[in-house]
């Protein structure tokens, strides 16, 4: 029962991250389509947050595959995947703070 609950929590977290990622990409395409002028720093932070979230989700999946022993390799270990999750989550949070600090449209999407 505990194992089933842990997989359910992982699926909810993964789904939430994917929804957040699609909202970011939709917002970026909306900016490009309407031709709204933003500062280069804002667009850079938006791109950085999207890339960091994609890499975080990828390393999160790799970490889960190590945990379930589906992926067994000597080159990349679970510790490396955990460190990359932490680093890219930190990059995402910092860039996300810079994006949402001056723009409130993200919360309306």
C-alpha positions in Angstrom: 0.0 0.0 0.0 2.8 2.4 0.8 4.5 1.7 -2.5 1.3 2.4 -4.4 0.9 5.7 -2.5 4.5 6.7 -3.2 4.0 6.0 -7.0 0.7 8.0 -6.9 2.5 11.0 -5.3 5.3 10.8 -7.9 2.7 10.8 -10.7 0.9 13.8 -9.2 4.2 15.7 -8.9 5.2 14.8 -12.4 1.8 15.9 -13.8 2.0 19.2 -12.0 5.5 19.9 -13.4 4.4 19.1 -16.9 1.3 21.4 -16.6 3.5 24.2 -15.3 6.0 23.6 -18.2 3.2 23.7 -20.8 2.0 27.0 -19.3 5.5 28.5 -19.5 5.9 27.4 -23.2 2.4 28.7 -24.0 3.2 32.0 -22.4 6.5 32.3 -24.4 4.7 31.5 -27.6 2.1 34.2 -26.7 4.8 36.7 -26.2 6.4 35.9 -29.6 3.1 35.8 -31.4 1.8 39.2 -30.1 5.2 40.8 -30.5 5.1 42.3 -27.0 8.3 44.1 -26.2 10.0 42.8 -23.1 13.5 43.4 -21.8 16.2 41.0 -22.9 16.7 40.0 -19.2 13.0 39.0 -18.9 13.1 36.8 -22.1 16.5 35.3 -21.0 15.1 34.4 -17.6 12.0 32.9 -19.2 14.1 30.7 -21.6 16.3 29.8 -18.6 13.4 28.8 -16.5 11.9 26.6 -19.3 15.3 24.9 -19.9 15.9 24.4 -16.2 12.5 22.9 -15.7 12.9 20.5 -18.7 16.3 19.3 -17.3 14.9 19.0 -13.8 12.0 16.8 -15.0 14.4 14.7 -17.1 16.8 14.2 -14.1 13.8 13.5 -11.9 12.7 10.7 -14.2 16.2 9.3 -14.2 16.3 9.4 -10.5 13.0 7.6 -10.2 14.3 5.0 -12.7 17.4 4.5 -10.5 15.1 4.1 -7.4 12.9 1.5 -9.0 16.1 -0.3 -10.3 14.8 -0.2 -13.9 18.0 1.8 -14.9 21.2 0.2 -13.7 24.4 1.7 -14.9 27.9 2.5 -13.6 28.4 5.8 -15.4 25.5 7.8 -13.9 24.5 7.1 -10.3 21.5 8.1 -8.2 23.6 10.6 -6.4 24.5 12.4 -9.6 20.9 12.4 -10.7 19.9 13.9 -7.3 22.5 16.6 -7.5 21.4 17.6 -11.0 17.8 17.7 -9.8 18.8 20.0 -6.9 21.0 22.3 -9.1 18.4 22.7 -11.9 15.6 23.2 -9.4 17.6 25.9 -7.8 18.3 27.5 -11.2 14.6 27.3 -12.0 13.5 28.9 -8.8 15.9 31.8 -9.2 14.9 32.4 -12.8 11.3 32.0 -11.9 11.6 34.7 -9.2 13.0 37.1 -11.8 10.3 36.4 -14.3 7.3 36.7 -12.0 8.7 39.6 -10.0 7.8 42.2 -12.7 5.0 40.3 -14.6 1.7 39.1 -13.2 0.3 37.7 -16.5 1.8 34.3 -15.7 -0.7 33.7 -13.0 -3.6 34.5 -15.3 -2.8 31.8 -17.9 
